[in-house]
């Protein structure tokens, strides 16, 4: 596991997780719309409107999942991160990610989603950096993720690599 140790130690980790400035809970809009009173905020509160999350997932074309299972997945996740567009007193869910963990060494990031209207503006990167920062604050050093093939380059650009040191994942699915 030397790869993981080198990835999260020293100046390489600082470069990997601080390429876009993101404050702990709030940052100005990446697209420069702060003049209109718009900001982007992050939250690790698990109390989400599941219908709003379902609308976000619908917007990117994900298959619907039973809300009772989504609720259970959120409840049992180690970390839940939501990203919000805030305009005055109104807020809109525009991004989401969650991670499961053994609470000691390893975490896996799941369900990373950014609304299509907000893609290509650096917000997906900011969401991932915030998520990694929160995991690292819990002393998690091995971070993996599951991603669709069409977004692998996005994660590679953030320093993730496929099959480090020849590690091979295996999956079991019911028939």
Secondary structure by P-SEA (a helix, b strand, c coil): caaaaaacccaaaaaacccccccccccccccccccccbbbbbbcccccaaaaaaaaaaaaccccccaaaaaaaaaaccbbbbbbbccccbbbbccbbbbbcccccbbbbccccccccccccaaaaaaaaaaaaaaaaaccccccccccccaaaaaaaacccccccbbbbbbbbcc
